[in-house]
Amino acid sequence: MERKEALSRITYLTAELQRHNRLYYQEDQPELTDADYDALFLELRELETQFPDLAPPDSPTQRVGGAPLERFTPVRHRRPMLSLENALMEGDLIDFDERIKRFLGLTSGEIEYLCEPKMDGLAVELIYEQGLFILGATRGDGTTGEEVTHNLKTVGEIPLRLDLPAPPPLLEVRGEIYLPLAPFRLLNREREENGEAPFANPRNAAAGSIRQLDSRITARRPLALFCYAPGEVIGEEFESQSTFLSTISGWGLPVNPLVRKVAGAQGVIDYFRTMSSERESLPYEIDGVVIKVDSYRLQRELGEKTRSPRWAIAWKFPPRQGVTLVEAIISSVGRTGVVTPVANLTPVELSGVTVSRATLHNWEELEKKDIRVGDTVIVERAGDVIPAVVRVLPERRTGAEQPVKPPEVCPACGSTITRIPDEVALRCLNLACPAQLRESIIHFASRNAMDIDGMGEKYVDQLLRLDLVTTVADLYRLTRADLMRFDRMGDKLADNLLAAVEKSKERELGRLIFALGIRHVGQHTAKLLAAAFGTMENLAAATAEELLTVREVGPQVAQSIRSFFVNERNRQVIARLFSAGVTPQITAKQVGGRFTGKSFVFTGSLTRFTRDNARLMVEQEGGHAAGSVSKKTDYVIAGKEAGSKLEKARSLGVTVLSEDEFLDLLEEAGEP
């Protein structure tokens, strides 16, 4: 493509992607599917790779993050980002309202206030020049913050260019970065499963995400933003807080829809009570309400004290922390086999909810905090599914408190618990563990595993409800009579499901290995193991040294495989699978083919063949189909909309082929 044509296309794609970002984030009216959006995005990134000097500063490709920084640069705020005084009860708010009136000399009438939820996140400042986002900084100490521009650019709700024909020369906007509750819980669950310490609350997660030196990590976390105040503004004037928020909302900056203008102290009290009642149903954490005098003229007249404005106050909700006793510490088994400690507590009221259990996250954390049975502890509800123990009050110990050691066997099935090296988590690796059975069956029957068509979550739940299965092997002993006990099960559905179970008995060995759910063994690794060892028996008997000879199997994966097959109950389940007629098929790998010693990577959307067929073609000629590009890669086959793998191949000088060129190479390899 010529430069002129590339510039025109980049300009079009940038504008179109920005429009769709606005429709998605600001207006909640998306016009494109994720796949269609990704196709436009990948095309833009490919053009910017070919013509880097044509990439605009507000390109949507900056959302994915860039190279890690060595450190953060200090940024001095033009106007201080002040903190707020707190009101803890209704009387404090009434006193605040009366002080305002006295200061202004008002003897009648009501002050108009703007009320908004007090987000529990990280305060930041966004700076726009001529409508272009040029710099972002944290609040810091209120006078000086840290530049986090690259990280803020990854937040989808922050427009990189304001949507207006004549933007002000300078606009500074203050806002709160936060992490919604659903992704916060998912992030913590993933961290615990990976043996990492979970975040204590969404605020810590948001702050930790924004203060990453590697913005690519920030980009993987679905952060959000609500704007709440101006900093320095040149070229635009606003009469009030409410007009400022409505104006910037029209420019594409996110504003909390729950903001309300009210009259007098009673209006504030009513708003506070409404937010208190709705707090638990919100998709994000709030810890109170912020109240501001709406008029900017009155704000200027009221002025500021040393650290806080006279015209604003934060009315905090009652604390979600409480003091209680640890009555017992028990072990709980999660859906992936992670065994975690849970504290049974003397019931305590927190924000209107009675709490009697709290997570202790993992055994290392338990030991670090030195939590014992009988301890007096502070417990907190802060954005998680169940509360957490924050800390012990050692000054209240009597000497009767008892420390608890990590369990040696799974409380759900009695299997020996394993701790894989370099992981914090303790795990039950028993394939038949009742606490993990539902997820095990769903994974086992999934399309990329044994592909039992029709065996979805609805039927798995009924299998468990009717006690028809205790391990995945029991799927192959189901009868028509068993299935007819299901809700809304007809003759044809039952026959189809039994036929799908029967058909799955002859899946490839790699699929069966993947279906077992061995930790760290994905679809591709399972296929490599099948090719290397040929039978399940050989794999089960393989030593760590033998496993390490397989390409892409490292010490952690080898240890995980050994731990799985050492478990006697897992071997029993596999034996029952075979006795039920499961006979995995082996796809022979050609030795000495034309591709022997060659490594291939496939990327982008392939139209001439599927990715699985492509890998099979390579392996039948003795080659290796890898999942990532490295210096050892010989060929990258790029389909449509190829992205980062293609970029890396070019940077490393790896040979790039089209699909047709790959087929030509394959034909040459097949010639005698």
Residue, then its C-alpha position, 0 to 999 in steps of 0.5 A: m500500500e502506498r503512503k497516501e493510501a495508508l494515511s487515508r485508511i489510518t485516518y478512517l480507521t482511527a475515527e471509526l474505532q473512536r466512534h465505536n469506543r464512544l458508542y460502547y463506553q459512553e452511550d452503551q449502544p454498540e453497533l459492532t460485534d467484538a469480532d468486527y471491532d477486533a478486525l478493524f483494530l488489527e488492520l489499523r495496528e498492521l498499517e501503523t506497524q508498516f508506517p509508524d510515522l503515520a500513527p496519530p497520537d490518539s490512535p486506539t492501538q495505544r489502548v493495549g499498552g507499551a514497553p515497560l517504564e523504568r520509573f514514574t515521572p513526578v507531575r506537579h498539579r497546576r491546582p492542588m488536588l485537595s482532600l475532603e473533611n468527613a461527616l460521620m453522622e447526620g449531625d455532622l452534615i447539618d453542622f456543615d450546612e449551617r457553617i456554609k450559611r453563616f459564612l455566606g451570611l444567609t438567613s433564609g433559603e436553602i443552598e443547592y448542593l451537588c451530591e455524588p457517590k464517593m467512589d472507592g478508587l484512585a484519584v487521577e488528573l487527565i490533561y487535554e490540550q486542544g482536545l487531545f489527551i496528553l498527560g495523566a497523573t495520580r493525585g500523589d500528595g495533592t501537590t505532586g503526583e506521578e505520571v501514568t499517561h500510558n496506563l490511563k490510555t489503556v482505560g477504554e472509557i477515557p477518550l484520547r480525543l474529545d468529541l467536539p469541534a472547538p475544544p478548549p486550549l486546556l482542560e484538566v479533569r479530575g476523576e476516580i479510577y476504579l475496578p468494578l466488582a465482577p472483574f475484581r472477584l475474577l481477578n482475585r480468583e485467578r490470582e489465588e489459583n496461580g498462587e498469588a496473594p489476592f488484592a484486599n479490596p477493589r481500591n488496592a486492585a485499581a491503584g496497583s493496576i494504574r501504578q504498573l510500570d508495564s502498561r500492558i499489565t494495566a491493559r489486561r484489567p478492565l478499569a473504569l473512570f468517573c470524572y468529578a471536578p475540573g482542574e485548570v481550564i482555559g477557554e471555557e467557563f462553567e457556572s456550577q459543578s452540575t453544568f461542568l459535569s453535564t458539559i464534559s459528559g457531552w464531550g465524551l468523558p464519563v460521569n456517574p449517572l447517579v449524580r444529583k442536585v438537591a436543595g438544602a440539608q434535607g435533600v442531602i440526607d435523603y440522597f445519602r439514605t437512597m445511596s445507603s439502600e442501593r449500595e449493595s446492588l451497585p456494580y462497584e464499591i462506594d464508601g459514602v457520598v460527596i457533597k459540594v456547593d453547586s455554584y462555582r461563585l459560592q465556592r470561590e466565596l467560601g474558599e479553602k482551608t489549608r488541606s480541604p475546601r470549605w464548600a465540600i464534605a464527604w459523608k462516609f457510610p458506617p464502617r464495614q469492619g467489625v471486631t469478632l472472635v475466630e471460633a474455628i479455622i476450617s479447610s475449604v476446597g474450591r472448584t479448581g482444587v485449591v484448598t484454602p483456610v476459612a475462619n468461622l466467626t462469632p457472628v458480627e453485624l457489618s453494614g446491615v449484614t450478619v457475618s459468620r465466615a471470612t476467607l483467610h486466602n491461603w495458608e501462607e497468608l494465615e501464617k504471615k498474619d499469625i491468625r489462631v483459633g480463639d483470636t480477636v480479629i478485625v473482619e472487613r466486607a470490601g468487595d469480595v464474595i465473603p468477608a476477609v480477616v484484616r488483622v489480629l488484635p494480639e493485645r487481646r490474647t489470653g494464651a489459650e489461642q491455638p495455631v492451625k497447621p495446613p491440612e495434609v489431606c483434602p477435607a472433601c475426598g481424603s486425598t493427599i494434598t499437594r503443593i507444587p513448587d513455586e506455588v503458594a496454593l495447596r491443591c487436591l489433585n483428585l480427579a474424582c473429588p466431589a468438590q471439583l466434580r461439576e467443573s471436571i465433567i464440564h471440562f471433560a465433555s467440552r468441545n476441545a476435550m472429549d467433545i460430548d455433544g449436548m453434555g452442557e451445564k444443564y445436564v451436568d447439574q442434573l447428573l449430580r442432583l440425581d447422584l448418577v456420577t461420582t467421576v467422569a468415568d461414570l459418563y460411560r456407564l449411563t443408561r437410557a433409563d438414567l437419562m429419562r430421569f432428567d427434567r424435560m428429557g425425551d426419547k430422541l434427546a436421550d438417544n442423541l446424548l448416549a450416541a455422543v457419549e459413545k462416539s467420544k470413546e475413540r477421541e485422540l489421546g491428546r484430547l483425553i490427556f487434555a480432558l483430564g484437567i491436569r494443571h498447566v497442561g493445555q490443549h497443545t501441550a497435551k498433543l505434544l505429550a500424546a505424540a511423545f509417549g504414545t499411550m496413557e500408560n507410558l505417560a503415567a509412568a514417565t519420570a520428570e526427566e523424561l517429561l522434560t525432554v518434551r518440547e515446551v514442557g518445563p519443570q513446573v509442568a513436569q511436576s504437575i504431571r507427575s503429581f497428577f499420575v502419582n495420585e492413586r485415585n486418578r489412576q483408578v479413574i483412568a482405569r475405569l475409563f478404559s474398562a468402560g470402553v474408552t480407547p484413545q487413538i494415536t496419530a502417528k508423527q512422521v519421523g524424518g519428514r521434510f519439516t524435521g527440526k523446523s518450527f512453524v507458527f500460524t497467526g491471523s484468520l486462516t481461510r485455506f485450512t483450519r489451525d488444527n489441520a495446519r498443525l497436523m500437516v506440519e507434524q505429519e512432515g516431522g515439524h513442530a507447530a508452536g504457539s509463539v514466535s521466537k528466534k528459533t521459529d523458522y516460518v510464520i504463516a500469516g492469515k488475514e488480520a494477523g497481529s502481534k505475532l506477525e510484528k514480532a516475526r518481522s522484528l526478528g527476521v523470521t520468514v513470513l509466508s502467506e497461506d498459499e506460500f505455505l501450501d506450496l512449501l508443503e507440496e515441495a516437502g511432499e515431492p520425492 
